[in-house]
Amino acid sequence: MVAFGAHGRRTAARRAGVASGSVAGRSESVVEWNPSVIGGRAVVLRRHQPQNLEAVARWYRDAELARLTRYSMRPMTGEEIERFFQTRLLSPEAVAYGIHERASDRLVGLTTFSALDPDNGSVLFHITIGERDAWGRGLGTETAELMLWLAFERIGLHRVGLSVFAFNERAVRSYLKAGFRIEGRLRESIQRDGRYWDEVQMGVLREEWQARRAGLAAAAGTASGGSER
């Protein structure tokens, strides 16, 4: 995950103004496109706090999480984890959130955007559910839905992409459920468990997300999506 940078922040603020229907002369507030809290049904996304480092360090030392999400299986050192946390999660320039269970407010994971392309309106999505007892409960799917709301409704982007290892079938199912589509594969690009696996490329366009959201709202009789709390 990389920080958006000054050009990215200005473009995101400008896009957010367009997405929210702002009028000429309205100030471009960071809060508009990068809110500190995004609330969902079962999760709440909150900007990281310094005390989150302890949990993040524990997750990044988890061998199974590394197998599922990292290109290298080499354990990260404490210094590397702290540098990652300070510059890529805690930085005010980052679009990065801790994932909290709504019922208990327990921190269970993290999610970020990276590689913002302001000229073409695209970004990459990342997520880690670090607490194993939170796996398989739909928290990752809802987090992806909230981050898509942020990308399309607040920042005003055109496309969100991601990559996932083919053997991580639970993650692929979650992304599909959130609205992503499989776009291609990097064949045998990752080595795990004594063999080579494909890296699956997935993405969703703003109009696809809007159509899906409208369909879900019509089926449920109520609008769905992220809200700030």
N, C-alpha and C positions, 0 to 999 in steps of 0.2 A: 504494500500500500504506500502510495506517495501522496504528499500534500498537494493541494490544488494549485498553490502559488498565486501570486498577485493577479496575473492575467486570467487564470481560471476563476478566481473569486469574483473579479469584476464581471466576467462573462456570465457566471452563475447568477449573480445578483441581477444583471440585466435580463437574463432569460426568466428569472423568477418574477420580475415585474411584468413581463409579457404574459406569463402563465397565469398570474393572479389578476390580470386585467387592470394593471395600474394605469394611472393617468399621467400625462406629461407633467414633469416637474416634481413628481413624488420622489422622496429620498429612497435610496436603495439600501435597505436595512439587511444586515447579515442574518438577522432572525428570520427573515422571510424565506431564505433558501436553505438555511442550515440551523433548524431549530434545536434547542437544547434538549427537548423531550418530545418523543413521538409515542403516543399511546395506542395500544391495540386491545384486542379482547383478552388474550392470555399473556402478552408480553408488553413491556414498556422499554423503549429505547432511550437511554440517557447518555449524555456526553460523559466521557470517562473522567474519573476522579483519581488523584494520586494513589489512594488506597486500593485501587483495582489492580495495581501491579502484582501484588501477591498472588492473586488468582490467575492472572495472565501468565506469570512465570511458571506456575504449576502446570497449566495447560500445555505450554510450549516445551515442557519436559516429558510429556506423555507420549510414549512411543507409538501407541495406536493412533493418536491424533496426527502425529508426524507421518505415519504410514498412509493415512487417508488424505492428507491435505498438503504436505510439503514435498518439494522436489528432492530435497536431500534428507536422508535419514540421520545425518550427523546431529547429535544433540547440540542445541544452542547453548552458549555460555551465558552465565548470569549477566555479564556486561552487554552481550548482544541483545538479550531480551529487554534489558532496561533501556538501551538505546532505541530499540524498536518501539517500545512503549512511549517513551518521551517524545520522539520525533514523529511517529506515525499514528499514534492513538491519542495522546494527550494534547498534541499541538493544536492551537486554535485554527490553524490552516487546514487541518484534516477534517474530512467528513467521516467520522468514526464514532461508533456508539457501543456502549455496553448493553447487552441483552439481559433484561431483568424479568423474572417471573412476576406477573402482576399481583398475584395473591400474596406473595411473601416479600417481594422486592429483592429476592436473591439474585445475584449476578451469576448467570449461567453460560454466557458466551460473549462474542464480539462480532461486529459487522462493520464493513468499511466500503467506501468507493475508492478507486484508484484510476490512474491513466485517463483523467478527464481530457477529452478532445473538444475544446469549446467551439472550434470552427465547424465541426461536423456533428456536434450534439450527442456525443457518446461517452460512456464511462464503463468501467469494469466493476463488478460486484463481488464481494468476498464475505464469507461468513464462517465462523467457527462456534459450534456448540461445545463448550469445554467440559461441562459437567455431564458425566456419562448417564446419570439417572434422568437427565433431561432429553436424552436421545429418543426418537420415535414417538414424541408426543405432539408433533405439529408446531413446535415453537420455532423451528427453523423456517418452515413454510410461511408462517405468519410474519416473521421478521423480513423475509424476502418480499412479501407483499407490501409491507410498510416502506421498505427501501425503494420499491418501484413507485409507490405513491410519491415519495420524496423526489425521486429522479424526474418523474413526468409531470407531477402537479406543481411542485415547488420550484425545482430548478429549471423545468421546461426542456428537458433533454429529449432527443429523438430515439435513442437506442441504449439499452443496457445489455452488456454481455458478461459471460463468465466462462471459466473452464473447470472441468471436473474429471478426475480419473475414472475410467470406465468401470473399474471394479467397485467403486463407491456407489453401489446401486441405490442405496437409501437416499443419498444426496440427489442423484439424478431424478428419482421419483418426486422428491420434494420440489425441485426446481420446475419440473413439468407441471406439478399441481399449482405452483405459484404463477404460471403463465409463460415460462420460458419454453423455447422450442430448440430442438437439436438442429444445429446448422452444419456441422461437419465434424471431422475427426483428424487429429494428428496421430497417424498410425504408429503404434508401438513406440511411443515417445517416453514412456516411464517404465522403469524396471522395479518390480515388486514381487516378492514371494517366489523368486526363482524364474520369472518369466517377464516378458514385455507386455505392456498394456497400452491401449489407445488413450489419448486425452480428448475428451468430448468437449466440443465448442458449442455453447448454447447462447441464445439471445432472445430479446423481446423488443418489439417496436412500440412506440407510444400509441399508435392507432390500434394495435392488437390488444394492448393493455386496456385501453378505453373501451373497446368492444367487449372484452371479457368482463370488465367491471360492470358495464351496463347490463350484460346478460345475467350476471349474478344478482345485481340489484333488482332486476325485473322478476327473477325467480323467487327471491326472498321477500320482495315487496318493500324493501328498504335499501337505501344506499349503504355501501360498505366502503372501507378504506381507512387511511390513517387520520388521526386527529391530534392536535397539540393539547397537552394538559399540563 
